[in-house]
Amino acid sequence: MTTFLAGGTGTPKLLAGADAVFPPAETTVIGNTGDDVVLGGHLVCPDIDTVLFLDAEMLERDRWWGIAGDTDETHRELERLATKAGLDGRPGYLPERLQTEGRPLANWRRFSAVAEFMLIGDRDRALHLTRTSLLDEGRTLTEVTDILAAAYDVERTLLPMSDDPVASLVHVDGGPGRQPFQHFQEWWVGHRAEPPVDRVEFRGAEAAEPTDGVLTALTEPVVVGPSNPITSIGPMVAMEEFERALHETPVVAVSPFVGDELYSGPAATLMAAMGYEASTAGVAEAYPFADAFVLDTEDDTELDRPVIHTDTSLDEDHDAERVALAVKDALEVVA
């Protein structure tokens, strides 16, 4: 068995063409839940759902989000109603007292659905309604994820990083009357990565614990895909027991950089805010638990750990298979 740590689009793009190298039945994916938000009362788990839809062969792969061919009637009607009613202030947090009222929630990930700032398709919304209702019936997020994976005929084992809530909060200059932080989804999706970032906080991580299933999965060789080291992998390793487990098992990481050039996303901005160089060298510093790295052939970064080079672009499925083969070679070096 092999365990992948997944967040954003980097690791799903690696998994997309890797079945011949890492068969789904022999693979576990631990999904980041620090990006989760409660939107209009419904829990949205973006990083879990991307892998779920990928393995169900339903993923919208132009944007690596949501269900291919999904309609958005509900989303557009929410926008129309807000415009007609003169409502603004998007994204809109619910009041502070509601951030932790009822079902256990991490502070500041609970938003109003008025003029919904994230595009949620109609079939996608049905998933979030089902997930939230199952949670309200008393099931854990792990149990609910397993139920949903079975409903989508997913063969791979998919685990949330914890059943406890964690919120990735981007600390910014909020301005008059605003919070001094934004949830990562608000900052990245709602405000298009504005304003500048001071630091990132993983609120709730100090009390959160990985489940027994996650800890068992972390006894197997681990692959950290080319995801954002801060907001995709950071919430996981912010849990002390999770990071400790990574130091005790073989770990191979794929850099999302080629030297100091990032393939995509906000990783460079967030790494700089957390005191890391925005480069492969910075990723290595952020991952002291990694035993080996897969780097691009054009990346001449010198590391103090074994390195396997290949073309790390992931534009097509055959690219993913090539990178997966390099990952397998790296695992054989450190296993």
Steps between C-alpha positions, in 0.01 A plus 500: 500500500602858437352811662467834319449834672265709287391861489412742223563377146864385514454152646175428311680582175768248598241237586311559174737289291676295766273194522743276311773586752292536817179295455203661679427185701853525644488874564372717783449874464493724807320820408560844644196639683648836601338649188152379596228760536142500619309686229134570562496226764658234276850364559713524187822293498678615181813285526312184594247555222761558228642151562150354536386640164832413334474134596132492406601635154271802553748778569489826303861485387514839332501665841555192722197585709144369504314258275542504122189621323331607824231768486507808723136611520499526879826696505377748239169547678684579824695768314182641339317521831791677668525753219126572495491533879799735508703263720877523492797430729608182324645270622295538817593331826224401736519676841777401738272312739385277212851398402503228766129451571343161446704236318870540593656760271835671474478875554450711188415256226123551508357721224163629385371369168383847398656565157706184557867579434596144396336351193322185613331295227158343554618136514800610704262667746313172544823347625550779753139470620544125546832540681364763737186302577699185575724700733194645671372144549810435709746340260864608486655666193701181443186288503319743270792510255498120486125497433535756220795318344290183487212693343735617223654151457845628598752220545773703667493551878430869568548640850458851639810605694294520821144485625576818693455837328798713396472834320780646286489873570704750300596798716480826307447871551124477527431872483236692696218283627644176361651195663883501508489165323317322220425133464722361226200451269389858557850631425567275198155464342305794636769769479735350239798491737462856630614670721865411584557225758675534836479136609279190487335346805357148526233571757388191688810294412631509856191307616445288186623143478549268203268200509620146562446432128724791405773392741485146359528639146804701608686180590515429125736682259370853448496718188456876532378616162581840345240674715527833681735438795322758716125467456479147354757314713543754781170422677595133517847545644368766739362202693799383705412132486464515122840660447663262748365205300655641181844499663461126566411380148657533153384826338554621143393851401447644153594867481235737361789726392766484232774681688323821597228475233161378619275297273177661626308629801586723797771286659779755441310781676402281794845344541660845514245606762600201714872574473593246231678573175252463214693223328582132505756576773221657704281193451782281629528722807124478556516119469768384747321162507555437126766235433527562125371738234384482140615813315466621145787433261551878474520538880865504611423565868749319720335321792638297789273209411476262201347650186341339194466727196231486235275738308256588780240678285154349540310627198386156383437160657815358339693773683355373828610145423853623429514691830346205686776274367759746633321498836514121504873512428550746785301280740724208414801710596368585846282197586 
